[in-house]
Amino acid sequence: MTIETSPDPETPEVPETEAVSTLIGTDGEWWRSAVIYQIYPRSFSDSDGDGIGDLPGITSRLDSLAELGIDAIWLSPFMTSPQHDAGYDVADYCDVDPLFGTLADFDLMLEKAHALGIRVIVDLVPNHTSWDHAWFKEALAAAPGSPERDRYMFRDGKGPNGDEMPNNWESVFGGPMWERVTNPDGTPGQWYLHIFDKSQPDLNWDNPWVRERFHDILRFWLDRGVDGFRVDVAHGMIKEAGLPDYTPPADAGSMGGGTADALVGLEPGIDADASVDPPTPPYWAQEGVHEIFRGWHAVLEEYDGERVLCAEAWVEPLTKLARWVRPDEMQQAFNFTYLSAGWDADELRSVIDGSIAAFATVGAPSTWVLSNHDVVRHASRLALTAENLQGAGIGPNSPGLPDPVVGLRRARAATSVMLALPGSAYVYQGEELGLPEVIDLPDEARQDPTWFRTNHEKYGRDGCRVPIPWEAGSPTYGFGPAGSTASWLPQPGDWNDFARASQEGVADSTLELYKRALALRSLHGLGTGTLEWIPGYGPEVIAFRNNGVTVIANLGQTPVELPAEGPGEVLLTSEPLNEPALPADTAIWLL
């Protein structure tokens, strides 16, 4: 066949102005096929030169996201926080942290996003608060057994003097899951539970007061016009009655080889064959969480338009995860089984089939995701040759470090497959630039709690959170305003070619690949299509058809012959093709 790429399709026209109420009232169930762009605010765009991204910085870059062709943005936490865990330790759920701006800045950002046709999803962290939250301060000041203490998971210790922890649970960030408080008179007091850092005490979700306060929080942001919530640790919140001892399996899986533990191996492993049902830890995926989200669903139903809930739930198998997206609960759940799959055609086919089938049983779309703020960027992860626990990160001394050329090539092919699948897709900021994981961060610059709580045994997630580059040639690559010289995590010195401005209009750049794929996805209705596998291409090839578009991806090392007959119009290739065969680690879309 002749390798001749068709002219760029017309990108759907974006309205210059559109009332918020109009946007909210259009496109019923838009979330079923939406492409949602994750913004990690502190690393996206810095408007004031303090080295940390902020809401005005996001507002200033929204036109670029509209040009990219996404449907919605999801903002990682920007609420008031002491920032012990980069904002996932919230001290006030109804205000903006001064690091990021003000509520007025948020309203301006939301207004501009809606005017551009972009919906806005905000991150909500309900499993725990910061220890700086007024509720926790009131709990510390109150007596054991008081209503204030009952808002959190306080327990008496074991042993004659209560010196032993209430159980043997270990924190996701390393170390014990319990911290003992000191009474006002200086004597040792009760212990409180923290699945994550000790600065993040877990709320008691069996307490009706806690549930009502979060209904109020949902309404606060819905009243401002947000389009939904990404729910952090949506598989947590409820703990098994009695808080029994639990020791995680010693042979849990790891990311890169096809399975993944979450955060230092203490969340449920994700098995890519989508069929294994492991023992459920007593602090994850308890039945009671579903009643909570049915209540949240009812709150969203009070509002006009399609407001959504998306679960961050590390749950396996996929048939169990589907319970989070039943019709009266959430609309979406992140597909970590897909994210965790290795670079293997058989495994990917199995995960895709299992995902579509599992979510279809409850009438929900599958979601697809390859990178986020908690995992090694897929431009590096897909070329790792050693196991990598989710959340453990990689650094200079990690085994099996990736070949950056192979990693980027596989990432471009993987994205080309993902964006052709029916359902909703998530894109993490910077992946459209082909950014790799930053491996050589100085030890003294690292900030992830995992790095400290594991005594520097695990690098943590800083490598995927480094501020992204916008323009070449400046100390912060345009992340900060003119004259700014630093960012909260140091950027590599060789990122000029990754900068957005360096890739704009360059035919084979990763940025232009994303733009083209997103425009074609919209033009051909791939998000609402139906997948049909195409046989005959061998075990190392993914081949399917969706709404008239044929997608072929070669995950092996032997070139694959392309169809010799039929119209064969080439819509997209993840790498330039110079011969009528598909090279290794390359994907193609054919009409």
Wavefront OBJ file of the C-alpha trace (Angstrom):
o trace
v 0.000 0.000 0.000
v 1.074 3.610 -0.423
v 2.073 5.393 2.765
v 0.446 8.758 2.298
v -0.962 10.624 5.238
v -4.170 12.511 4.553
v -4.372 16.266 5.208
v -5.084 17.370 8.740
v -8.790 17.163 9.534
v -10.546 20.316 10.567
v -10.400 20.608 14.319
v -13.913 21.108 15.728
v -14.519 24.810 16.137
v -14.334 26.022 19.748
v -16.812 28.758 20.649
v -15.161 31.969 21.786
v -17.781 32.588 24.454
v -20.371 30.291 25.883
v -22.426 30.806 29.003
v -21.751 28.421 31.860
v -25.395 27.465 32.063
v -25.414 26.656 28.353
v -22.367 24.432 28.649
v -23.734 22.573 31.650
v -26.988 21.890 29.865
v -25.464 20.412 26.692
v -24.036 17.109 25.569
v -25.916 14.610 27.701
v -23.591 12.106 29.380
v -20.563 13.863 27.880
v -18.349 11.900 30.258
v -18.920 8.646 28.383
v -16.460 9.629 25.653
v -14.629 12.665 27.060
v -10.880 13.171 26.930
v -9.970 14.654 30.294
v -6.651 16.425 30.869
v -5.142 16.185 34.334
v -3.546 19.364 35.640
v -1.165 19.067 38.571
v -1.463 22.746 39.558
v 1.905 23.267 41.228
v 3.680 21.982 38.105
v 1.561 23.403 35.274
v 2.154 27.166 35.030
v 3.499 29.711 37.529
v 2.079 33.216 37.100
v 3.888 35.040 39.918
v 7.421 33.630 39.834
v 7.425 31.908 43.208
v 8.353 28.590 41.570
v 4.949 26.983 42.158
v 2.170 26.755 39.591
v -1.122 28.466 40.389
v -4.680 29.083 39.240
v -3.929 32.284 37.270
v -1.197 30.307 35.518
v -3.763 27.678 34.537
v -6.137 30.364 33.263
v -3.377 31.841 31.103
v -2.775 28.471 29.402
v -6.352 27.322 28.816
v -6.271 28.436 25.169
v -3.433 25.965 24.606
v -5.549 23.162 26.055
v -8.487 24.143 23.855
v -6.131 23.929 20.854
v -5.014 20.485 22.022
v -8.609 19.316 21.734
v -9.485 18.027 25.201
v -13.025 18.083 26.628
v -12.395 18.675 30.323
v -9.687 19.344 32.856
v -9.199 17.684 36.217
v -7.301 19.737 38.776
v -5.314 17.944 41.461
v -5.811 19.535 44.911
v -5.530 23.304 45.176
v -7.446 23.666 48.452
v -5.972 25.065 51.678
v -3.215 22.760 52.872
v 0.123 22.753 54.736
v 1.425 20.828 51.684
v 2.976 17.915 53.560
v 1.724 15.715 50.698
v 1.470 18.251 47.883
v -2.085 19.272 48.759
v -3.532 15.827 49.443
v -3.605 16.898 53.095
v -6.515 19.343 53.108
v -6.989 21.863 55.912
v -10.024 23.636 54.415
v -12.152 22.017 51.714
v -13.943 25.251 50.827
v -11.083 27.614 50.103
v -8.046 27.944 47.838
v -4.560 27.664 49.277
v -2.716 30.999 48.941
v 0.017 29.136 47.051
v -2.442 28.754 44.185
v -4.435 31.969 44.471
v -7.920 32.787 45.723
v -11.494 31.690 45.232
v -11.859 34.652 42.876
v -8.980 33.235 40.807
v -10.754 29.890 40.731
v -13.987 31.493 39.547
v -12.153 33.315 36.741
v -10.442 30.090 35.683
v -13.762 28.224 35.685
v -15.466 30.970 33.693
v -12.779 30.982 31.003
v -12.687 27.174 30.803
v -16.440 27.035 30.296
v -16.238 29.803 27.690
v -13.774 27.622 25.780
v -16.055 24.600 26.030
v -13.857 22.906 28.643
v -15.479 21.350 31.695
v -13.778 21.458 35.093
v -13.434 18.559 37.539
v -11.884 19.179 40.952
v -10.044 16.749 43.185
v -11.714 15.856 46.473
v -9.808 14.046 49.234
v -12.384 12.497 51.600
v -10.454 9.633 53.209
v -8.434 11.934 55.450
v -7.818 15.573 56.310
v -4.688 17.451 57.253
v -3.797 17.473 60.927
v -4.110 21.260 60.533
v -7.829 20.971 59.774
v -10.056 22.598 62.386
v -11.914 19.301 62.857
v -8.737 17.479 63.874
v -7.604 20.285 66.162
v -10.997 20.091 67.874
v -10.619 16.317 68.147
v -7.214 16.648 69.820
v -8.573 19.179 72.287
v -11.563 16.986 73.169
v -11.657 13.983 75.461
v -11.606 10.335 74.317
v -15.126 9.217 73.434
v -16.268 12.764 72.602
v -18.227 13.631 69.434
v -15.191 15.572 68.182
v -12.899 12.547 68.518
v -15.479 10.364 66.799
v -14.946 12.316 63.574
v -11.612 10.475 63.205
v -10.286 6.956 63.797
v -9.031 7.294 67.387
v -8.401 4.118 69.367
v -6.893 3.139 72.703
v -3.574 1.341 72.492
v -2.952 -2.240 73.519
v -0.926 -3.375 76.500
v -1.063 -2.359 80.173
v -0.355 1.319 79.454
v -1.744 1.485 75.932
v 1.813 1.649 74.573
v 1.198 -0.805 71.744
v -0.492 0.207 68.481
v -4.156 -0.856 68.110
v -3.191 -3.225 65.262
v -0.294 -4.072 62.939
v -1.308 -2.064 59.882
v 1.470 -0.343 57.939
v 1.131 2.994 56.160
v 1.061 3.185 52.373
v 3.933 5.668 52.680
v 5.969 3.295 54.863
v 6.123 2.832 58.637
v 3.207 2.240 61.017
v -0.344 3.350 60.228
v -0.837 4.669 63.766
v 0.381 7.775 65.595
v 0.015 8.384 69.318
v -1.109 11.763 70.618
v -0.069 13.539 73.788
v -2.737 14.599 76.269
v -2.949 18.221 77.458
v -1.266 17.193 80.738
v 1.705 15.734 78.833
v 0.818 12.069 79.293
v 0.582 9.675 76.314
v -2.905 9.485 74.876
v -4.852 7.584 72.241
v -3.671 6.555 68.806
v -5.121 7.785 65.505
v -5.144 5.977 62.154
v -3.443 7.383 59.046
v -3.331 5.213 55.920
v -0.904 7.722 54.425
v 1.363 10.228 56.211
v 0.926 10.908 59.932
v -0.102 14.456 58.953
v -3.156 12.922 57.214
v -5.477 11.454 59.889
v -8.256 9.241 58.523
v -11.833 10.395 58.965
v -14.439 8.133 60.538
v -16.902 7.607 57.693
v -19.233 5.615 59.920
v -20.053 8.947 61.563
v -23.181 10.626 60.054
v -21.747 14.072 60.927
v -18.796 13.473 58.603
v -21.095 12.386 55.792
v -23.262 15.478 56.091
v -20.270 17.819 56.107
v -19.071 16.351 52.830
v -22.493 16.812 51.282
v -22.071 20.475 52.194
v -18.617 20.516 50.588
v -19.961 18.990 47.376
v -22.671 21.642 47.202
v -20.142 24.437 47.838
v -18.237 23.591 44.657
v -21.298 22.582 42.635
v -22.831 25.959 43.438
v -19.730 27.586 41.946
v -20.332 25.640 38.709
v -17.866 22.755 38.735
v -18.708 19.813 36.520
v -17.681 17.055 38.881
v -15.196 15.520 41.270
v -12.313 13.103 41.027
v -12.469 11.247 44.340
v -9.125 10.418 45.903
v -8.794 6.957 47.487
v -12.411 6.139 46.691
v -11.792 2.537 47.746
v -10.819 3.658 51.245
v -12.917 5.559 53.802
v -14.632 2.526 55.360
v -12.554 0.084 57.424
v -13.478 -3.439 58.429
v -15.294 -3.567 61.776
v -12.950 -4.349 64.636
v -9.868 -3.236 62.674
v -8.317 -6.736 62.583
v -4.591 -7.280 62.061
v -3.540 -7.671 58.428
v -0.252 -8.525 56.726
v -0.062 -7.919 52.950
v 0.956 -10.921 50.819
v 4.709 -11.183 50.398
v 4.422 -12.093 46.708
v 2.353 -9.122 45.568
v 2.943 -7.965 41.998
v 4.697 -4.922 40.617
v 4.349 -2.461 37.775
v 6.188 -2.943 34.515
v 5.903 -6.711 34.333
v 2.168 -6.658 33.878
v 0.923 -6.239 37.447
v 1.132 -3.449 39.990
v 1.056 -2.851 43.665
v -0.117 0.586 44.564
v 2.032 2.871 46.674
v 4.778 0.833 48.274
v 2.911 -2.407 47.776
v 0.182 -1.937 50.338
v -2.814 -1.246 48.133
v -4.422 -4.164 46.287
v -2.290 -5.465 43.442
v -3.642 -4.962 39.959
v -3.595 -8.091 37.841
v -3.827 -7.436 34.131
v -5.717 -10.627 33.333
v -8.649 -8.957 35.110
v -9.729 -12.201 36.738
v -7.762 -12.608 39.963
v -9.685 -11.696 43.108
v -7.116 -11.306 45.911
v -7.877 -11.062 49.618
v -9.283 -7.640 50.436
v -7.266 -5.679 53.012
v -9.462 -4.477 55.890
v -8.804 -0.831 54.992
v -9.664 -1.054 51.263
v -12.780 -1.730 49.177
v -15.210 -2.380 52.014
v -18.888 -2.714 51.152
v -19.849 0.421 53.089
v -18.175 2.791 50.632
v -20.992 2.236 48.144
v -23.603 3.744 50.449
v -21.433 6.873 50.710
v -21.265 7.336 46.958
v -24.952 6.684 46.481
v -25.450 9.660 48.780
v -23.041 11.742 46.726
v -24.794 10.741 43.522
v -28.050 12.017 44.978
v -26.417 15.379 45.780
v -25.182 15.757 42.191
v -28.679 14.918 40.943
v -29.910 18.105 42.633
v -28.057 20.134 39.974
v -28.730 20.790 36.300
v -26.590 19.147 33.668
v -24.347 16.105 33.788
v -22.120 16.447 36.851
v -19.797 13.510 37.388
v -17.908 11.501 39.983
v -14.742 9.637 39.040
v -13.253 7.084 41.422
v -9.590 6.654 42.098
v -10.071 3.076 43.224
v -7.269 0.516 43.130
v -9.599 -2.472 43.010
v -9.360 -5.815 41.296
v -10.674 -7.676 39.449
v -12.355 -5.348 36.966
v -15.703 -6.971 37.695
v -15.372 -5.734 41.281
v -14.246 -2.255 40.202
v -17.390 -1.998 38.079
v -19.417 -1.825 41.294
v -18.133 1.741 41.789
v -19.881 2.832 38.571
v -23.317 1.325 38.954
v -26.110 3.655 37.778
v -26.748 5.156 41.216
v -23.086 5.621 42.194
v -20.183 7.082 40.192
v -19.978 7.761 36.472
v -16.330 6.755 35.995
v -13.545 4.804 37.670
v -9.904 4.944 36.676
v -8.813 1.815 34.855
v -5.553 1.063 36.677
v -5.551 -2.456 35.278
v -5.022 -0.888 31.845
v -2.393 1.546 33.121
v -0.547 -1.328 34.820
v -0.419 -3.593 31.773
v 2.987 -4.353 30.307
v 4.110 -3.781 26.713
v 2.585 -7.051 25.580
v -0.100 -7.518 22.923
v -1.798 -10.534 24.512
v -1.989 -8.783 27.856
v -3.395 -5.598 26.344
v -6.049 -7.472 24.372
v -7.105 -9.262 27.552
v -7.289 -6.028 29.559
v -9.224 -4.185 26.852
v -11.728 -7.023 26.487
v -12.072 -7.394 30.253
v -12.519 -3.662 30.760
v -15.209 -3.177 28.136
v -17.082 -6.275 29.299
v -16.899 -5.475 33.023
v -18.078 -1.883 32.735
v -20.751 -2.798 30.198
v -22.450 -5.008 32.792
v -23.376 -1.863 34.744
v -23.942 0.381 31.731
v -20.793 2.437 32.285
v -18.003 3.369 29.858
v -14.506 2.111 30.366
v -11.853 4.714 31.085
v -8.322 4.518 29.727
v -5.240 6.088 31.302
v -1.486 5.688 30.854
v 0.037 8.289 33.202
v -0.824 10.404 36.232
v 0.815 12.204 39.155
v 1.405 8.951 41.091
v 3.107 6.726 38.499
v 6.283 6.719 36.432
v 5.495 8.546 33.188
v 4.678 6.055 30.457
v 7.374 7.463 28.162
v 9.788 5.867 30.642
v 7.699 3.141 32.287
v 7.014 1.225 29.085
v 10.759 0.749 28.557
v 11.674 -0.318 32.095
v 13.349 -3.717 32.202
v 12.900 -4.276 35.951
v 9.866 -4.375 38.199
v 8.594 -1.067 39.547
v 6.095 -0.770 42.381
v 3.461 1.887 41.793
v 4.464 4.956 43.777
v 8.029 3.765 44.326
v 9.371 5.835 41.432
v 12.741 5.464 39.768
v 16.073 7.185 40.347
v 19.745 6.960 39.444
v 20.263 3.696 41.328
v 17.101 1.919 40.164
v 17.570 -1.341 38.252
v 16.495 -1.670 34.631
v 16.411 2.039 33.787
v 14.681 2.795 30.470
v 16.145 3.565 27.076
v 14.581 7.014 26.429
v 14.293 6.464 22.668
v 12.485 3.146 23.101
v 10.338 4.602 25.875
v 9.109 7.569 23.833
v 8.464 5.403 20.773
v 6.356 2.992 22.822
v 4.574 5.850 24.571
v 3.518 7.384 21.252
v 2.251 4.024 20.022
v 0.470 3.295 23.311
v -1.273 6.668 23.228
v -2.317 6.073 19.623
v -3.998 2.851 20.736
v -5.581 4.383 23.838
v -7.141 7.352 22.053
v -8.737 5.016 19.488
v -10.600 2.979 22.119
v -14.297 3.530 22.895
v -14.935 5.185 26.236
v -13.278 8.065 28.085
v -9.546 8.764 28.156
v -7.332 10.671 30.595
v -4.194 12.574 29.599
v -1.655 13.692 32.213
v -0.074 17.093 31.725
v 3.183 16.903 29.797
v 2.581 13.528 28.186
v 1.471 15.389 25.068
v 5.053 16.708 24.988
v 6.545 13.235 25.339
v 8.011 14.049 28.742
v 9.963 11.219 30.358
v 10.261 10.560 34.069
v 12.929 12.805 35.609
v 15.376 10.264 37.011
v 18.326 12.401 38.117
v 16.653 14.637 40.675
v 19.109 15.615 43.422
v 18.330 13.822 46.670
v 18.104 17.132 48.499
v 15.391 18.309 46.090
v 13.038 15.378 46.621
v 9.809 16.141 48.476
v 7.572 13.061 48.268
v 6.753 11.656 51.758
v 7.542 8.180 50.408
v 11.223 9.170 50.047
v 11.425 10.106 53.721
v 9.165 7.471 55.277
v 11.077 4.645 53.546
v 14.476 6.017 54.617
v 15.319 6.828 50.995
v 14.753 3.256 49.835
v 12.008 4.359 47.407
v 12.348 7.495 45.297
v 8.648 8.302 45.282
v 6.626 10.295 42.786
v 8.599 13.512 42.341
v 9.971 12.372 38.979
v 6.572 12.599 37.276
v 5.700 15.902 38.974
v 8.504 18.116 37.671
v 7.071 21.372 36.210
v 6.399 21.115 32.491
v 8.205 23.160 29.793
v 6.386 25.712 27.656
v 9.137 27.670 25.863
v 12.761 26.832 25.170
v 15.706 28.929 26.266
v 14.659 30.211 29.702
v 15.680 28.947 33.147
v 12.210 27.498 33.768
v 11.249 26.849 30.120
v 8.411 29.364 30.427
v 6.884 27.592 33.436
v 7.338 30.855 35.332
v 7.131 34.459 34.092
v 10.059 36.269 32.493
v 12.876 36.617 34.969
v 11.935 33.632 37.128
v 14.845 31.276 37.692
v 13.589 28.355 39.768
v 10.764 25.838 40.070
v 9.715 23.873 43.133
v 11.304 20.746 41.636
v 14.333 21.330 39.390
v 13.813 20.796 35.673
v 16.392 18.927 33.564
v 18.842 20.980 31.541
v 18.000 19.228 28.260
v 14.282 19.934 27.928
v 14.387 22.601 25.185
v 13.213 20.123 22.557
v 10.343 18.989 24.784
v 8.996 22.539 25.239
v 5.562 23.119 23.777
v 6.702 26.022 21.620
v 9.488 23.854 20.166
v 6.935 21.247 19.029
v 4.162 23.542 17.817
v 3.614 22.980 14.094
v 6.412 20.405 13.824
v 4.863 17.580 11.823
v 6.299 14.576 13.657
v 6.377 16.051 17.167
v 4.566 14.360 20.019
v 2.414 17.459 20.528
v 1.178 17.364 16.936
v 0.559 13.607 17.232
v -1.744 14.252 20.202
v -3.529 17.114 18.452
v -4.125 14.995 15.375
v -5.248 11.947 17.337
v -7.693 13.984 19.416
v -9.146 15.715 16.352
v -9.559 12.388 14.535
v -11.035 10.752 17.619
v -13.708 13.455 17.694
v -14.258 13.507 13.935
v -14.818 9.736 13.721
v -16.704 9.344 17.009
v -14.240 6.805 18.380
v -15.198 7.506 21.995
v -18.743 6.292 21.344
v -17.869 3.560 18.875
v -17.679 -0.219 19.155
v -14.457 -2.211 19.122
v -14.095 -5.158 16.747
v -10.889 -7.189 16.813
v -9.226 -7.978 13.481
v -7.646 -11.442 13.423
v -4.635 -12.681 11.509
v -1.887 -10.336 12.639
v 0.001 -12.583 15.043
v 0.543 -12.549 18.793
v 2.656 -9.356 18.951
v 0.141 -7.133 17.153
v -2.944 -5.265 18.324
v -5.458 -4.819 15.483
v -9.039 -3.588 15.787
v -11.688 -1.541 14.051
v -13.764 1.219 15.645
v -16.354 3.275 13.738
v -14.690 2.621 10.401
v -11.146 3.337 11.608
v -8.678 0.439 11.603
v -5.954 0.575 14.248
v -2.859 -1.626 14.044
v -0.053 -1.514 16.614
v 3.136 -3.556 16.394
v 4.363 -4.305 19.908
v 7.013 -6.736 18.679
v 10.351 -6.290 16.942
v 9.516 -7.768 13.524
v 7.977 -5.386 10.922
v 4.339 -6.168 10.144
v 2.889 -6.120 6.619
v 0.012 -3.682 6.254
v -3.174 -4.372 4.276
v -2.415 -4.453 0.558
v -5.985 -3.885 -0.636
v -8.806 -1.509 0.097
v -8.794 2.296 0.398
v -6.180 2.234 3.172
v -6.119 5.996 3.738
v -3.536 6.651 6.455
v -5.038 8.905 9.089
v -2.266 8.777 11.657
v 1.036 7.044 12.402
v 2.868 7.174 15.712
v 6.181 7.249 13.786
v 6.974 8.317 10.196
v 6.666 5.366 7.802
v 9.017 4.976 4.872
v 7.994 1.531 3.668
v 4.765 -0.523 3.387
v 5.330 -2.294 6.694
v 4.719 -1.314 10.300
v 8.005 -1.133 12.260
v 8.499 -2.201 15.860
v 6.728 -0.189 18.572
v 4.596 1.719 16.066
v 0.859 2.240 15.586
v -1.186 3.316 12.565
v -4.790 4.427 11.990
v -6.326 3.573 8.616
v -9.683 4.662 7.228
l 1 2 3 4 5 6 7 8 9 10 11 12 13 14 15 16 17 18 19 20 21 22 23 24 25 26 27 28 29 30 31 32 33 34 35 36 37 38 39 40 41 42 43 44 45 46 47 48 49 50 51 52 53 54 55 56 57 58 59 60 61 62 63 64 65 66 67 68 69 70 71 72 73 74 75 76 77 78 79 80 81 82 83 84 85 86 87 88 89 90 91 92 93 94 95 96 97 98 99 100 101 102 103 104 105 106 107 108 109 110 111 112 113 114 115 116 117 118 119 120 121 122 123 124 125 126 127 128 129 130 131 132 133 134 135 136 137 138 139 140 141 142 143 144 145 146 147 148 149 150 151 152 153 154 155 156 157 158 159 160 161 162 163 164 165 166 167 168 169 170 171 172 173 174 175 176 177 178 179 180 181 182 183 184 185 186 187 188 189 190 191 192 193 194 195 196 197 198 199 200 201 202 203 204 205 206 207 208 209 210 211 212 213 214 215 216 217 218 219 220 221 222 223 224 225 226 227 228 229 230 231 232 233 234 235 236 237 238 239 240 241 242 243 244 245 246 247 248 249 250 251 252 253 254 255 256 257 258 259 260 261 262 263 264 265 266 267 268 269 270 271 272 273 274 275 276 277 278 279 280 281 282 283 284 285 286 287 288 289 290 291 292 293 294 295 296 297 298 299 300 301 302 303 304 305 306 307 308 309 310 311 312 313 314 315 316 317 318 319 320 321 322 323 324 325 326 327 328 329 330 331 332 333 334 335 336 337 338 339 340 341 342 343 344 345 346 347 348 349 350 351 352 353 354 355 356 357 358 359 360 361 362 363 364 365 366 367 368 369 370 371 372 373 374 375 376 377 378 379 380 381 382 383 384 385 386 387 388 389 390 391 392 393 394 395 396 397 398 399 400 401 402 403 404 405 406 407 408 409 410 411 412 413 414 415 416 417 418 419 420 421 422 423 424 425 426 427 428 429 430 431 432 433 434 435 436 437 438 439 440 441 442 443 444 445 446 447 448 449 450 451 452 453 454 455 456 457 458 459 460 461 462 463 464 465 466 467 468 469 470 471 472 473 474 475 476 477 478 479 480 481 482 483 484 485 486 487 488 489 490 491 492 493 494 495 496 497 498 499 500 501 502 503 504 505 506 507 508 509 510 511 512 513 514 515 516 517 518 519 520 521 522 523 524 525 526 527 528 529 530 531 532 533 534 535 536 537 538 539 540 541 542 543 544 545 546 547 548 549 550 551 552 553 554 555 556 557 558 559 560 561 562 563 564 565 566 567 568 569 570 571 572 573 574 575 576 577 578 579 580 581 582 583 584 585 586 587 588 589 590 591
